[in-house]
Amino acid sequence: MVPAEPTPAPASRLAYLDGLRGFALVFMVLNHTARAWIDGEMTWNRYTLIYVTLTLSAPTFLFLVGFCLPLSLRGHPGQVESFGLLARRFVPRGIRIILAGVLLNVLVFRDLPTLAGGVLQTIGLAIIAMVPAIWLLRYPGARWVLLAVAVAGYVAFAWSFPWLESFVDRHSRVGLVLFYDFPPWPWLSLVLIGLVMGTHWLAAHRRSEAEGARFLARAAIAGALMLVAFVTWDWWVQTPTRLGMKRDFILNHHWTPRGPSLLWVFSTLWLTLGAAYWVMQRRRWQLPWLVLFGQTALFLYFIHQILVFTIVGEWLGWRFNDWPRFYLATALLLGVLLALGWAWKRAKRLVPSPSLASWSVAGALEPGYDRWDERRE
């Protein structure tokens, strides 16, 4: 008698990853309003707010690109996909995100070249670039090789930084395309680290939920130790700016961490990942508004920049130079974005079409990447 084919278990929504993505979106919005809605000189309070929200938001988005990609593979344990199938699955999605970034340049950042780099372009390119990495992860030892590649990419950037500064000075337009905002080099290294961690977590979780939880707990403990090391280093060397960009890499007026700042970035990444799991998965706090932000993050990332920079900043010319008015205005903006996210999610359900679906396939920004299908005996 032929045994029955195992049936897939229902796809599981990992709400804590949606929540973590929503957390990153809220901080990204706060970062942009702090830049665009306040006039006058840069005070320390404003500078610290910009630094903290920047370093908590963009790295989280990029890390989640890699961490969530393995969850989108629909096979069961032991099943692998061909390189061609992976490319057909991910390359069109990456291209759509790159085109969304180009459109954002046309609509909002008109003082930049149309092809200037941005977070969306880096995310789209990362989805494409991770295809060979995902394919290689089926082989024993590939995780360590890919981690070595990630570290080597960052070290090469640090070693080449003086040359890169000279390059973007001599070739400003090319520099805006290749090395602007969060450029692929070196930020794809963070995506690659996220991919390896996501693959390792998924393998542990498939063995048992408890083992997956232990993996996230170990990551959170490592993050806590890194945070202690960062604070201790700051105290020991008595740096004049505890949280600031001057000690980091600044290329084309944009930030990349170096030295002890890496401890800050990875500590906050792993602590917030562990905290999101503990609060939303273990304690069962649903936080639906944060989940909605995460599930519509790509659409809201795109639309909030039109609202912040173009409509409020340029057309209306509004400024909120005292802190109570600033935080009230930002809170109202978040309320508007929440309503727009709800409407967008409902529209995708009512009018399922490729044009709407294409907005929801961005790796770290796509809720479907937070689910997987398992087959169990």
C-alpha positions in Angstrom: 0.0 0.0 0.0 1.4 3.4 -1.0 1.6 5.8 1.9 -0.4 9.0 1.5 1.5 12.1 0.5 2.0 14.3 3.5 -0.1 17.4 3.3 1.2 20.9 3.9 0.6 22.4 7.2 -1.1 25.8 7.1 1.2 28.7 6.3 2.1 30.5 9.5 2.2 34.2 9.8 5.2 35.4 11.8 3.7 38.5 13.2 6.8 39.5 15.1 8.7 40.0 11.9 5.9 42.2 10.6 6.1 44.0 13.9 9.8 44.5 13.7 9.5 45.8 10.2 6.8 48.2 11.4 9.0 49.4 14.2 11.7 50.2 11.6 9.2 52.1 9.5 8.1 54.2 12.4 11.7 55.1 13.2 12.4 55.8 9.5 9.4 58.2 9.4 10.6 60.0 12.6 14.1 60.3 11.1 12.7 62.0 7.9 10.5 64.4 9.8 13.4 65.3 12.1 15.4 66.2 9.0 12.7 68.0 7.0 10.2 69.6 9.4 12.6 71.5 11.7 14.5 74.7 10.7 17.4 76.3 12.3 20.7 75.1 13.6 21.3 71.4 14.5 20.9 71.0 18.2 22.2 68.0 20.1 18.7 66.8 20.8 17.8 66.8 17.2 21.2 65.3 16.1 20.8 62.5 18.6 17.3 61.8 17.4 18.4 61.7 13.8 21.3 59.4 14.6 19.4 56.9 16.7 16.4 56.6 14.4 18.7 56.2 11.4 20.8 53.5 12.9 17.7 51.6 14.2 15.7 51.8 11.0 17.6 51.3 7.8 19.9 48.5 9.0 16.8 46.7 10.3 15.2 46.9 6.8 18.3 45.6 5.1 18.9 42.9 7.6 15.3 41.6 7.3 15.8 41.4 3.5 18.2 38.6 4.0 16.6 37.1 7.1 13.1 36.7 5.5 14.2 35.5 2.0 14.6 31.8 3.2 11.0 31.9 4.6 9.6 32.5 1.2 10.8 29.2 -0.2 7.8 27.0 -0.2 9.4 23.6 -0.1 9.6 21.2 2.9 12.8 20.2 4.7 15.1 18.4 2.3 13.6 19.9 -0.8 15.7 22.4 -2.8 15.0 24.7 -5.8 17.0 25.0 -8.9 19.1 28.1 -9.6 16.8 28.9 -12.5 13.6 28.7 -10.4 15.2 30.9 -7.7 16.1 33.5 -10.4 12.6 33.4 -11.9 11.1 33.9 -8.4 13.4 36.7 -7.1 14.9 38.6 -10.0 11.6 40.2 -11.3 10.8 41.2 -7.7 14.1 42.9 -7.3 13.7 44.7 -10.5 10.3 46.1 -9.5 11.8 47.4 -6.3 14.6 49.1 -8.1 12.1 50.7 -10.5 10.1 51.9 -7.5 13.3 53.6 -6.2 13.8 55.3 -9.5 10.2 56.5 -9.5 10.8 58.0 -6.0 13.7 59.9 -7.4 11.6 61.3 -10.2 8.7 62.4 -7.9 10.5 63.5 -4.7 14.3 63.8 -5.1 14.3 65.8 -8.3 17.7 67.5 -7.5 19.4 64.1 -7.8 20.1 62.1 -11.0 17.2 59.8 -11.8 19.4 56.8 -11.3 20.8 58.0 -8.0 21.0 55.2 -5.4 18.6 54.8 -2.5 17.4 52.2 0.0 14.9 50.8 -2.4 17.5 50.3 -5.1 19.8 48.6 -2.6 16.9 46.3 -1.4 16.0 45.4 -5.0 19.6 44.7 -5.9 20.0 42.7 -2.7 17.1 40.4 -3.6 18.7 39.7 -7.0 22.2 39.3 -5.5 21.0 36.8 -2.9 19.9 34.3 -5.5 23.3 32.6 -5.9 23.8 32.7 -2.1 20.4 31.0 -1.5 21.4 28.3 -4.0 24.8 27.8 -2.4 23.3 27.4 1.1 22.2 23.8 0.2 25.9 22.8 0.5 27.6 22.0 3.9 29.8 24.7 5.0 28.3 27.3 2.7 27.1 29.4 5.6 30.6 30.0 6.8 31.8 30.8 3.3 29.0 33.4 2.9 29.8 34.9 6.2 33.4 35.2 5.2 32.3 36.9 2.0 30.2 39.4 4.0 33.1 40.2 6.3 35.5 40.5 3.4 33.2 42.8 1.5 33.0 45.2 4.5 36.7 45.0 5.2 37.5 45.8 1.5 35.2 48.8 1.8 37.0 50.1 4.9 40.4 49.5 3.3 39.3 51.3 0.1 37.5 54.2 1.8 40.2 56.9 1.2 40.1 56.0 -2.5 36.3 56.0 -2.6 36.2 59.5 -1.1 38.5 60.7 -3.9 36.4 58.8 -6.5 33.1 60.4 -5.5 34.7 63.9 -5.5 36.1 63.4 -9.0 33.0 61.6 -10.4 30.1 63.2 -8.5 27.3 61.9 -10.7 28.6 58.4 -10.9 29.2 58.5 -7.2 25.5 59.4 -6.6 24.5 56.3 -8.6 26.9 53.9 -7.0 27.6 55.3 -3.5 24.6 57.2 -2.3 22.3 56.7 0.7 22.9 53.0 1.7 25.0 51.8 -1.3 25.2 48.1 -2.2 28.8 48.1 -1.3 29.1 47.5 1.7 25.5 47.2 2.8 24.9 43.9 0.9 27.2 42.4 3.6 24.5 43.0 6.2 21.9 41.5 3.9 24.1 38.4 3.5 24.5 38.1 7.2 20.8 38.3 7.6 20.3 35.6 5.0 22.7 33.2 6.8 21.0 33.9 10.1 17.5 33.5 8.6 18.5 30.1 7.1 20.0 28.9 10.3 16.9 30.0 12.3 14.5 28.3 9.9 16.4 25.1 10.1 16.3 25.2 13.9 12.6 26.1 14.0 11.7 23.3 11.7 13.3 20.9 14.1 11.3 22.3 16.9 9.8 25.7 17.9 11.8 25.6 21.1 15.1 25.2 19.2 14.2 28.2 17.0 13.4 30.2 20.1 16.8 29.3 21.6 18.5 30.6 18.5 16.8 33.9 18.8 17.5 34.0 22.6 21.2 33.5 21.9 21.2 36.2 19.3 19.6 38.6 21.8 22.2 37.7 24.5 24.9 38.3 21.9 23.3 41.7 21.2 23.2 42.6 24.9 26.9 41.7 25.3 27.7 43.9 22.2 25.7 46.8 23.7 27.6 46.5 27.0 30.9 46.4 25.0 29.9 49.5 23.0 28.9 51.5 26.1 32.0 50.4 28.0 34.2 51.4 25.1 32.5 54.8 24.9 33.0 55.4 28.6 36.6 54.2 28.5 37.8 56.4 25.6 35.6 59.3 26.7 34.3 60.1 23.3 32.9 63.6 23.1 29.8 62.5 21.0 28.4 59.3 22.5 26.0 58.7 19.6 27.3 60.4 16.5 28.5 60.0 12.9 31.9 61.8 13.0 33.7 58.6 14.0 32.1 56.6 11.2 32.4 56.4 7.4 30.7 59.4 5.7 30.6 59.0 2.0 28.5 61.4 -0.2 27.2 62.8 3.1 25.8 59.4 4.1 26.6 57.1 7.0 28.2 53.7 7.2 29.3 52.4 10.6 32.9 51.5 11.5 34.8 50.3 14.5 32.7 50.3 17.7 29.7 51.6 15.8 29.3 48.1 14.4 28.7 46.9 18.0 25.9 49.4 18.2 24.3 48.4 15.0 24.4 44.6 15.6 23.4 44.9 19.2 20.3 46.8 18.3 19.5 44.5 15.5 19.7 41.3 17.5 18.1 42.8 20.6 15.1 44.1 18.8 14.8 40.8 16.9 14.7 38.9 20.1 12.5 41.4 21.8 9.9 41.3 19.0 9.8 37.5 19.2 9.4 37.6 23.0 6.7 40.3 23.1 4.7 39.2 20.1 5.3 35.4 19.8 5.8 34.3 23.4 3.8 36.9 25.3 1.1 37.1 22.6 0.9 40.8 22.5 -0.7 41.3 19.0 0.1 45.0 18.4 -2.0 45.1 15.2 -1.1 48.7 14.3 2.6 47.8 14.3 1.9 44.6 12.3 -0.1 46.7 9.7 2.8 49.1 9.4 5.1 46.1 8.7 2.7 44.4 6.2 2.4 47.6 4.1 5.9 48.9 4.7 6.9 49.2 1.0 3.9 51.2 0.1 4.2 53.4 3.2 7.9 53.9 2.8 7.2 55.2 -0.7 4.2 57.4 0.1 5.5 58.9 3.4 8.4 60.5 1.5 6.0 62.2 -0.8 4.0 63.5 2.2 7.1 64.5 4.3 9.3 66.1 1.7 7.1 67.1 -1.2 3.7 68.0 0.2 4.5 69.2 3.7 8.1 70.3 3.2 7.9 71.9 -0.3 4.3 72.7 -1.2 3.0 73.7 2.2 6.3 74.8 3.6 5.2 73.9 7.1 7.8 73.7 9.9 7.4 72.5 13.5 10.4 74.0 15.4 9.3 73.3 18.9 9.3 69.7 20.2 5.6 69.4 21.3 4.4 70.5 17.8 6.9 68.4 16.1 6.0 65.2 17.9 2.3 66.0 17.5 2.7 66.5 13.8 4.7 63.3 13.4 2.1 61.4 15.4 -0.7 62.7 13.2 1.4 61.7 10.1 1.7 58.2 11.5 -2.0 58.1 12.0 -2.5 59.1 8.4 -0.1 56.4 7.2 -1.8 53.8 9.3 -5.1 54.6 7.6 -3.4 54.6 4.2 -1.9 51.2 5.0 -5.3 49.8 6.0 -6.8 51.1 2.8 -3.9 49.8 0.7 -4.2 46.3 2.2 -7.9 46.3 1.7 -7.5 47.4 -1.9 -5.1 44.5 -2.7 -7.7 42.1 -1.3 -10.6 43.6 -3.3 -8.7 44.2 -6.6 -6.1 41.4 -6.9 -3.9 42.4 -9.8 -0.3 42.1 -10.8 0.1 45.9 -10.6 -0.9 46.0 -6.9 0.8 42.7 -6.0 4.1 44.0 -7.5 4.2 46.5 -4.7 4.3 43.8 -2.0 7.2 41.7 -3.1 10.2 43.4 -1.6 11.9 40.8 0.6 12.1 42.6 3.8 9.0 44.6 3.1 6.7 41.8 2.0 4.5 40.0 4.5 4.4 36.9 2.5 8.1 36.4 3.1 7.2 35.8 6.8 5.5 32.5 6.1 6.5 29.1 4.9 4.9 25.8 4.1 6.0 22.8 6.1 5.2 19.1 5.4 5.1 16.8 8.3 4.5 13.1 8.5 
